[in-house]
C-alpha cells in the first residue's frame, strides 16, 4: 500500500489551517493511501472530530520530537506523497511527490538585518537562554489578579528549551488541602521517578513543587489531575529554573516582549531550493497566489479551504444582530475588534439606531498584551449593546450566526496591502460560514475577501467611514438585505468540503 503524510507543526491548535490539514488526510485515506498526520505536540482527536467535524478513522497520528524546521526533512523520504501544510516550515522535500500548501508566503529575499536576525541573533539567544519553550495541552489562559492561570488537562506538558535537572512548578489549587493537591502527579523522561519537595500555602491556595532530578529532562508531564469537571480547580501559575540563563531570559522577556515571542516561533532563513524540491504549490486564495509569485517568482494552484457549509443554517427568526468572529490578539493580521467597536458606536449614535446589537465571538490568545487588548475592547463597549462571546462553543456560534442579519470583517483595516500584505485576511473561512448562515457579509475590500464577497451577495468597504455608511444603507433597506442574504447562501456552497475534496483528489491524481 502506498504511504502518504500530512505535516503540520501547529496541529494541536485546531484552527482553520488545521482543518485543512485534517481534510487533506481524509482525502488521501479515501484514495487508498496509508495516511499519517505528523506533528510534535499531543492532539486531542476527540476534540478535533467534534470541533472541526472531521472523520479521522484509519488515519495514524505520528509524533516527532520537537525540532527545527529543517530537521523534519529526513522524515519525508518515507512517503510516496507528502503534504507540507505547516505555516513557516519550508524544509526540503525528499518524498516521491511533495506538495507545499501555503496560507501566506514568507519572503526569500530579505534585508541584511533580517538575515542577521534569523540566522545569527535568534539562534544565539535560543541556545543561551533556558526557558519554558512550550505549554502543551493546557486549558486557555485565564488572568486572575495579574497572574496567568494555565488550567490543567489530562497529560499537560511543560517543554523546556534545553534539558534541565532542577526546576520549580507552582500551582493555584482552589482548595489547599493535601487530598486535593495529591492528585497532581508527574512524569519525566528519566526512568527514575521524579524527586521533588512539596510546599503548600493555604493563605493563597498554592502548592509549589521543587524538582531535583538525577538526569536532565526536556519536559515534565503533569498527570493524574482531577476528574474532568473539577480540573479548572488546578492551574499552573509559575515555572522557575534556578539558572542565571533563566534569570537573564526573564529580564529579556520583560524588556523585549516582541523579541521574546520569536524565541518560540519558526523564523529560519528560507532557501528557494527547499521550496523547489516540492512538485507543486497549493495556495488558499488568488490573493496568496499573487504574493507567492511576487515573493518567490513561482506559480501555484489555488485550492480554496474546505468550509463545513452544511453545518450552518439560516434561522427563520433573524434578529437585528451584526456578528463578528475572530480571536483577540494584537500582532500579525489581528481582527480589528477595537475598530469595529468604534464603528458600531458611531453607527448607532450618528444614525439614531437603537434596536441593533454587535456580537463579538472569539477566544483570547495567550499573552498579557492580548488580554490587555481584550480588556480594552470590553471597556470601550460598556454602555452600548455590544456582547462578547469568549470561548463560545460551536453550537453557540452556529446559533448566533444563524440569527444574525449582518456579518462584519475588517482584518487589514487602515493597513497598506502593498507594504504589509501579511496583515490582511488570506481567505476568510468565517466569512463563508456566516454566508452559509444567511448573514450578509460587510467586509473589507482587500486580501482574500473580494474573492468571496461582491456587490451582489454582500458589501465591500475600503475604510471605517464606508463601513458605517454602507451598513446603515443596508439596515435601512430590508428588501436589499434579504436579497443579498439569499445570494450569500448560494455563494457559500462554492467553498464546500465536497468541492475541496474533489479538487484536491484531482491534484493528487495529476488532473
C-alpha positions as CSV (number, residue, x, y, z in Angstrom):
1,X,0.0,0.0,0.0
2,X,1.3,3.5,-0.9
3,X,2.1,5.8,2.0
4,X,1.1,9.4,2.4
5,X,1.6,12.0,5.1
6,X,0.3,15.5,6.1
7,X,2.6,17.6,8.2
8,X,1.5,20.5,10.4
9,X,3.6,21.7,13.4
10,X,0.6,23.5,14.8
11,X,-2.0,20.7,14.5
12,X,-2.9,20.8,18.2
13,X,-4.3,24.4,17.9
14,X,-7.3,23.0,16.0
15,X,-7.8,26.2,13.9
16,X,-8.8,26.9,10.3
17,X,-5.4,25.9,8.9
18,X,-5.6,22.7,10.9
19,X,-9.0,21.9,9.5
20,X,-7.3,22.0,6.1
21,X,-4.6,19.6,7.3
22,X,-7.3,17.1,8.5
23,X,-9.2,17.4,5.2
24,X,-6.0,16.6,3.2
25,X,-5.5,13.5,5.3
26,X,-9.2,12.4,4.8
27,X,-8.8,12.6,1.0
28,X,-5.6,10.7,1.0
29,X,-7.1,8.0,3.1
30,X,-10.1,7.8,0.9
31,X,-7.8,7.5,-2.2
32,X,-6.3,4.3,-0.6
33,X,-3.1,5.7,0.9
34,X,-1.9,4.6,4.3
35,X,-2.0,8.0,5.8
36,X,-0.1,9.7,8.7
37,X,-0.8,13.0,10.3
38,X,2.6,14.3,11.5
39,X,3.1,16.8,14.3
40,X,5.0,17.4,17.5
41,X,2.5,18.2,20.3
42,X,-0.3,16.0,21.5
43,X,-3.6,16.4,19.6
44,X,-7.0,15.7,21.2
45,X,-8.5,13.7,18.4
46,X,-11.9,13.5,20.0
47,X,-11.9,17.3,20.3
48,X,-10.7,17.7,16.7
49,X,-13.5,15.5,15.4
50,X,-16.1,17.3,17.4
51,X,-14.9,20.9,16.8
52,X,-13.9,20.6,13.1
53,X,-16.4,17.9,12.1
54,X,-13.7,15.6,10.6
55,X,-13.6,11.8,10.3
56,X,-10.2,10.5,11.3
57,X,-10.8,6.8,11.4
58,X,-8.0,4.9,9.7
59,X,-5.6,7.9,9.9
60,X,-2.5,7.4,12.1
61,X,-1.2,10.3,14.3
62,X,2.6,10.3,14.3
63,X,4.5,12.5,16.8
64,X,8.0,13.7,16.1
65,X,10.3,15.2,18.8
66,X,10.4,19.0,18.9
67,X,12.9,20.1,16.3
68,X,13.8,22.8,13.9
69,X,12.1,23.1,10.5
70,X,15.0,21.6,8.6
71,X,15.1,18.6,11.0
72,X,11.8,17.4,9.6
73,X,13.1,16.9,6.1
74,X,14.6,13.4,6.6
75,X,11.2,12.0,7.6
76,X,9.6,12.9,4.2
77,X,11.5,10.3,2.3
78,X,9.4,7.5,3.8
79,X,6.3,8.6,1.8
80,X,5.0,8.4,-1.7
81,X,3.0,11.6,-1.1
82,X,4.0,14.2,1.4
83,X,1.8,17.3,2.1
84,X,3.6,20.1,4.0
85,X,0.8,22.4,5.3
86,X,2.7,23.9,8.2
87,X,3.0,27.6,8.3
88,X,6.6,28.9,8.1
89,X,8.1,25.4,7.8
90,X,9.9,25.4,4.4
91,X,12.1,22.3,4.7
92,X,13.4,20.2,1.8
93,X,11.0,17.5,0.5
94,X,12.5,14.1,-0.2
95,X,9.3,12.2,-1.0
96,X,8.3,11.0,-4.4
97,X,5.6,13.6,-4.7
98,X,5.7,16.6,-2.3
99,X,3.1,19.3,-2.2
100,X,3.6,22.6,-0.3
101,X,0.4,24.1,1.0
102,X,0.7,27.9,1.6
103,X,-1.6,30.1,3.7
104,X,0.7,33.1,3.1
105,X,4.4,33.1,1.9
106,X,7.4,34.4,3.7
107,X,9.9,36.5,1.7
108,X,13.0,34.7,0.4
109,X,14.9,37.9,-0.4
110,X,15.3,39.7,3.0
111,X,17.3,42.6,4.3
112,X,20.8,42.1,5.8
113,X,19.4,42.9,9.2
114,X,16.6,40.4,8.8
115,X,19.1,37.7,7.7
116,X,21.3,38.6,10.6
117,X,18.3,38.3,13.0
118,X,17.1,34.9,11.7
119,X,20.5,33.3,11.0
120,X,22.5,34.5,14.0
121,X,20.8,36.6,16.6
122,X,17.7,34.5,17.4
123,X,19.6,31.1,17.2
124,X,22.2,32.5,19.6
125,X,19.5,33.7,22.0
126,X,17.8,30.4,21.8
127,X,21.0,28.5,22.6
128,X,21.9,30.8,25.5
129,X,18.6,31.2,27.3
130,X,17.0,28.4,29.4
131,X,13.2,28.8,29.5
132,X,9.8,27.0,29.2
133,X,9.6,26.5,25.4
134,X,6.0,25.3,25.1
135,X,3.0,24.6,27.3
136,X,1.2,21.6,25.7
137,X,-2.3,20.5,26.3
138,X,-3.3,23.2,28.9
139,X,-6.7,25.0,29.0
140,X,-7.0,28.5,27.7
141,X,-5.1,31.0,29.8
142,X,-7.1,32.9,32.4
143,X,-5.9,36.1,34.1
144,X,-6.6,36.2,37.8
145,X,-5.3,39.2,39.8
146,X,-2.5,39.8,37.4
147,X,-1.4,36.1,37.2
148,X,-1.6,33.8,34.2
149,X,-3.5,30.6,35.2
150,X,-2.9,27.7,32.8
151,X,-5.7,25.2,33.7
152,X,-4.6,21.6,33.7
153,X,-6.0,18.9,31.4
154,X,-5.1,15.3,31.3
155,X,-1.4,14.9,30.5
156,X,-0.5,18.6,30.4
157,X,3.2,19.0,29.5
158,X,5.8,21.7,30.0
159,X,8.6,21.6,27.5
160,X,12.0,23.3,28.2
161,X,14.3,24.9,25.7
162,X,17.1,22.7,26.9
163,X,17.3,19.7,29.3
164,X,17.2,20.8,32.9
165,X,17.7,18.9,36.2
166,X,16.2,21.5,38.7
167,X,13.0,23.5,38.3
168,X,10.0,24.7,40.3
169,X,6.3,24.4,39.4
170,X,3.8,26.5,41.3
171,X,0.1,25.8,41.1
172,X,-3.1,27.5,42.2
173,X,-5.2,24.8,43.7
174,X,-8.6,26.3,44.5
175,X,-8.6,24.3,47.8
176,X,-5.2,23.9,49.5
177,X,-5.9,20.5,51.0
178,X,-3.5,17.6,51.0
179,X,-6.0,15.3,49.3
180,X,-6.7,17.8,46.6
181,X,-3.1,18.5,45.9
182,X,-2.0,14.9,46.0
183,X,-4.0,14.4,42.7
184,X,-1.2,16.3,40.9
185,X,1.4,13.7,39.8
186,X,4.3,14.0,37.4
187,X,6.2,12.0,34.8
188,X,9.6,12.8,33.2
189,X,11.8,11.2,30.6
190,X,14.1,9.6,33.1
191,X,13.5,6.0,34.1
192,X,13.7,7.1,37.7
193,X,10.6,8.7,39.3
194,X,10.9,12.5,39.7
195,X,12.1,13.7,43.0
196,X,10.5,16.8,44.4
197,X,9.8,18.8,47.6
198,X,6.3,20.0,48.1
199,X,5.2,23.2,49.9
200,X,1.5,24.1,50.5
201,X,0.4,27.6,51.3
202,X,-3.2,27.8,52.5
203,X,-3.1,31.6,52.6
204,X,-3.2,31.9,48.8
205,X,-4.2,28.4,47.9
206,X,-1.0,27.5,46.2
207,X,1.2,24.4,46.0
208,X,4.9,24.5,45.0
209,X,6.9,21.6,43.8
210,X,10.7,21.8,43.7
211,X,12.3,19.2,41.4
212,X,15.9,17.9,41.7
213,X,16.4,15.2,39.1
214,X,19.3,12.8,38.7
215,X,19.0,13.1,34.9
216,X,18.2,16.2,32.9
217,X,14.8,16.2,31.2
218,X,13.4,18.0,28.1
219,X,9.9,18.1,29.6
220,X,7.7,17.3,32.6
221,X,4.3,15.8,32.2
222,X,1.6,16.6,34.7
223,X,-0.7,13.6,35.1
224,X,-3.2,12.2,37.5
225,X,-5.1,15.5,37.6
226,X,-8.6,16.0,39.0
227,X,-11.7,14.5,37.3
228,X,-12.8,16.4,34.2
229,X,-15.5,18.6,35.8
230,X,-13.1,19.8,38.5
231,X,-9.9,20.3,36.5
232,X,-10.4,24.0,36.5
233,X,-9.6,23.9,40.2
234,X,-5.9,23.4,39.5
235,X,-3.8,25.7,37.3
236,X,-0.1,26.2,36.7
237,X,0.9,29.8,37.5
238,X,4.7,29.8,37.6
239,X,7.7,27.9,36.2
240,X,11.1,28.7,37.6
241,X,14.5,27.4,36.7
242,X,17.4,28.1,39.1
243,X,19.8,29.3,36.5
244,X,21.5,32.6,35.5
245,X,20.4,31.8,31.9
246,X,16.8,31.7,33.1
247,X,17.0,34.9,35.1
248,X,18.5,36.6,32.1
249,X,15.7,35.3,29.9
250,X,13.2,36.8,32.4
251,X,14.8,40.2,32.1
252,X,14.9,39.9,28.3
253,X,11.2,38.9,28.2
254,X,10.1,41.9,30.2
255,X,12.3,44.4,28.2
256,X,11.6,43.0,24.7
257,X,8.3,41.2,24.6
258,X,8.0,41.1,20.8
259,X,11.5,39.6,20.5
260,X,10.7,37.1,23.2
261,X,7.9,35.7,21.0
262,X,10.4,35.0,18.3
263,X,12.1,32.5,20.6
264,X,9.0,30.3,20.4
265,X,8.4,30.7,16.7
266,X,9.9,29.3,13.5
267,X,11.7,32.1,11.7
268,X,14.6,30.5,9.8
269,X,16.3,31.7,6.7
270,X,14.3,30.3,3.7
271,X,16.1,28.6,0.9
272,X,14.4,28.6,-2.5
273,X,16.0,25.2,-3.3
274,X,13.8,23.8,-0.4
275,X,10.7,25.2,-2.0
276,X,11.7,23.9,-5.4
277,X,12.0,20.4,-4.0
278,X,8.2,20.2,-4.0
279,X,6.4,19.1,-7.1
280,X,3.7,21.7,-6.7
281,X,2.4,24.6,-4.5
282,X,-1.2,24.9,-3.3
283,X,-2.4,28.4,-2.2
284,X,-5.6,29.1,-0.3
285,X,-6.7,32.1,-2.5
286,X,-5.8,34.2,-5.5
287,X,-4.5,36.8,-3.1
288,X,-2.0,34.3,-1.7
289,X,-1.2,33.1,-5.2
290,X,-0.3,36.6,-6.2
291,X,2.2,37.0,-3.3
292,X,3.7,33.6,-3.9
293,X,4.6,34.8,-7.4
294,X,5.8,38.2,-6.2
295,X,8.0,36.8,-3.4
296,X,9.2,33.6,-5.0
297,X,8.7,34.1,-8.7
298,X,6.9,30.7,-8.8
299,X,3.5,29.5,-9.9
300,X,0.9,27.8,-7.7
301,X,-2.6,26.4,-7.9
302,X,-5.5,27.9,-5.9
303,X,-7.4,25.4,-3.7
304,X,-9.9,27.2,-1.5
305,X,-10.1,25.8,2.1
306,X,-13.0,23.4,2.9
307,X,-15.8,25.1,4.8
308,X,-18.4,23.0,6.6
309,X,-21.2,24.9,5.0
310,X,-23.7,22.1,5.6
311,X,-23.3,22.6,9.4
312,X,-24.6,26.2,9.3
313,X,-28.3,27.2,8.9
314,X,-30.1,30.5,8.3
315,X,-32.7,30.7,11.0
316,X,-36.1,32.0,10.0
317,X,-36.3,34.3,13.0
318,X,-33.4,36.6,12.1
319,X,-32.7,39.3,14.6
320,X,-31.1,42.8,14.3
321,X,-27.6,41.5,15.1
322,X,-24.3,42.3,13.5
323,X,-21.8,39.5,14.3
324,X,-18.1,39.1,14.0
325,X,-15.9,36.0,14.6
326,X,-12.1,36.2,15.4
327,X,-9.6,35.7,18.1
328,X,-8.4,38.6,20.1
329,X,-4.7,39.3,19.6
330,X,-2.6,42.3,18.8
331,X,0.2,41.1,16.4
332,X,0.1,39.9,12.8
333,X,-3.2,40.0,11.0
334,X,-5.3,40.9,14.0
335,X,-9.1,41.1,13.6
336,X,-9.5,44.8,14.4
337,X,-12.2,44.3,17.0
338,X,-11.4,47.7,18.6
339,X,-12.1,49.5,15.3
340,X,-15.3,47.5,14.8
341,X,-16.5,48.6,18.3
342,X,-15.7,52.2,17.5
343,X,-17.6,51.9,14.1
344,X,-20.6,50.3,15.7
345,X,-20.9,53.0,18.4
346,X,-20.7,55.7,15.6
347,X,-23.3,53.8,13.6
348,X,-25.9,53.7,16.3
349,X,-25.3,57.2,17.7
350,X,-24.9,59.1,14.4
351,X,-27.7,57.4,12.7
352,X,-30.1,57.1,15.7
353,X,-30.2,53.3,15.5
354,X,-31.4,51.9,18.8
355,X,-32.5,48.3,18.0
356,X,-29.3,46.6,16.7
357,X,-26.6,44.7,18.6
358,X,-23.0,43.9,17.9
359,X,-21.8,40.4,18.9
360,X,-18.1,39.6,19.0
361,X,-17.1,35.9,19.1
362,X,-13.6,34.8,19.9
363,X,-11.1,33.4,22.4
364,X,-8.1,35.5,23.6
365,X,-4.7,34.4,22.5
366,X,-2.2,33.6,25.3
367,X,-0.1,36.5,26.5
368,X,-0.5,39.6,28.7
369,X,-0.7,42.0,25.7
370,X,-3.5,40.1,24.1
371,X,-5.5,40.0,27.3
372,X,-4.9,43.7,27.8
373,X,-6.3,44.3,24.3
374,X,-9.4,42.2,25.1
375,X,-9.9,44.2,28.3
376,X,-9.6,47.5,26.4
377,X,-12.3,46.3,24.0
378,X,-14.6,45.4,26.8
379,X,-14.1,48.8,28.5
380,X,-14.8,50.6,25.2
381,X,-18.0,48.7,24.7
382,X,-19.5,49.4,28.2
383,X,-22.9,51.2,28.0
384,X,-23.6,50.0,24.4
385,X,-25.5,47.0,23.0
386,X,-22.2,45.0,22.4
387,X,-22.0,41.4,23.5
388,X,-18.8,39.3,23.9
389,X,-18.8,35.6,23.4
390,X,-15.4,34.4,24.7
391,X,-14.6,30.7,24.1
392,X,-18.0,30.1,22.6
393,X,-19.0,26.5,21.8
394,X,-19.7,25.5,18.2
395,X,-23.4,25.4,19.0
396,X,-23.4,28.9,20.4
397,X,-21.5,30.2,17.3
398,X,-23.9,28.3,14.9
399,X,-26.9,29.7,16.7
400,X,-25.6,33.3,16.7
401,X,-24.7,33.3,13.0
402,X,-28.0,31.7,12.2
403,X,-30.0,34.5,13.8
404,X,-27.6,37.4,12.7
405,X,-28.5,39.5,9.7
406,X,-25.1,41.1,9.0
407,X,-21.5,39.9,9.4
408,X,-18.6,42.3,9.7
409,X,-15.0,41.5,8.9
410,X,-12.2,44.1,8.9
411,X,-8.8,42.4,9.0
412,X,-6.3,44.8,7.4
413,X,-8.3,47.9,8.0
414,X,-6.0,51.0,8.0
415,X,-3.1,48.9,6.8
416,X,-1.2,49.1,3.5
417,X,-1.7,46.0,1.5
418,X,1.3,46.5,-0.8
419,X,3.7,47.1,2.1
420,X,2.4,44.6,4.6
421,X,0.2,42.0,2.8
422,X,0.5,39.5,5.6
423,X,-1.7,41.7,7.8
424,X,-4.7,41.0,5.6
425,X,-7.1,38.0,5.6
426,X,-5.6,35.5,3.3
427,X,-9.0,33.9,2.6
428,X,-11.8,34.1,5.2
429,X,-13.4,30.9,6.4
430,X,-15.6,32.7,9.0
431,X,-17.0,34.9,6.2
432,X,-18.1,31.8,4.3
433,X,-19.6,30.3,7.5
434,X,-21.5,33.5,8.1
435,X,-22.8,33.5,4.5
436,X,-23.9,29.9,4.9
437,X,-25.9,31.1,7.9
438,X,-27.7,33.7,5.8
439,X,-25.7,36.7,7.0
440,X,-25.0,39.5,4.6
441,X,-21.2,40.0,4.7
442,X,-20.0,43.5,5.0
443,X,-16.2,43.1,4.6
444,X,-13.1,44.9,3.8
445,X,-12.2,45.2,0.1
446,X,-8.8,43.7,0.5
447,X,-6.9,40.4,0.9
448,X,-8.9,37.3,0.0
449,X,-12.3,38.8,0.9
450,X,-13.2,40.1,-2.5
451,X,-12.8,36.6,-3.9
452,X,-15.8,35.6,-1.7
453,X,-17.9,38.8,-1.5
454,X,-19.1,41.1,-4.2
455,X,-21.9,43.7,-4.6
456,X,-24.4,41.0,-5.4
457,X,-24.0,38.8,-2.3
458,X,-22.7,41.4,0.1
459,X,-21.0,44.7,0.7
460,X,-17.3,45.8,0.3
461,X,-15.8,48.8,2.1
462,X,-12.4,50.5,2.0
463,X,-12.4,52.4,5.3
464,X,-14.3,52.8,8.5
465,X,-16.4,55.6,7.1
466,X,-17.6,53.4,4.3
467,X,-18.2,50.5,6.7
468,X,-20.6,52.7,8.8
469,X,-22.3,54.4,5.8
470,X,-22.9,51.2,3.8
471,X,-24.1,49.2,6.9
472,X,-26.6,52.0,7.6
473,X,-27.8,51.8,4.0
474,X,-28.2,48.1,4.3
475,X,-30.1,48.3,7.6
476,X,-32.4,50.9,6.0
477,X,-33.3,48.7,3.1
478,X,-34.7,45.3,4.4
479,X,-35.6,44.2,0.9
480,X,-32.0,44.5,-0.3
481,X,-30.8,42.9,2.9
482,X,-33.0,39.8,2.2
483,X,-31.9,39.6,-1.4
484,X,-28.2,39.7,-0.5
485,X,-28.8,37.1,2.2
486,X,-30.2,34.7,-0.3
487,X,-27.3,35.3,-2.7
488,X,-24.8,34.9,0.1
489,X,-26.3,31.5,0.9
490,X,-25.9,30.4,-2.7
491,X,-22.3,31.7,-3.0
492,X,-21.2,29.8,0.2
493,X,-21.7,26.5,-1.5
494,X,-18.8,27.2,-3.8
495,X,-16.5,26.6,-0.9
496,X,-18.0,23.4,0.5
497,X,-15.9,20.5,1.7
498,X,-17.2,18.3,-1.1
499,X,-15.8,20.6,-3.8
500,X,-12.5,20.9,-1.9
501,X,-12.1,17.1,-1.7
502,X,-12.9,16.6,-5.4
503,X,-10.4,19.3,-6.4
504,X,-7.6,18.0,-4.1
505,X,-8.1,14.4,-5.3
506,X,-7.7,15.7,-8.9
507,X,-4.4,17.4,-7.8
508,X,-3.1,14.1,-6.3
509,X,-4.1,12.1,-9.3
510,X,-2.5,14.6,-11.7
511,X,-5.6,16.0,-13.3
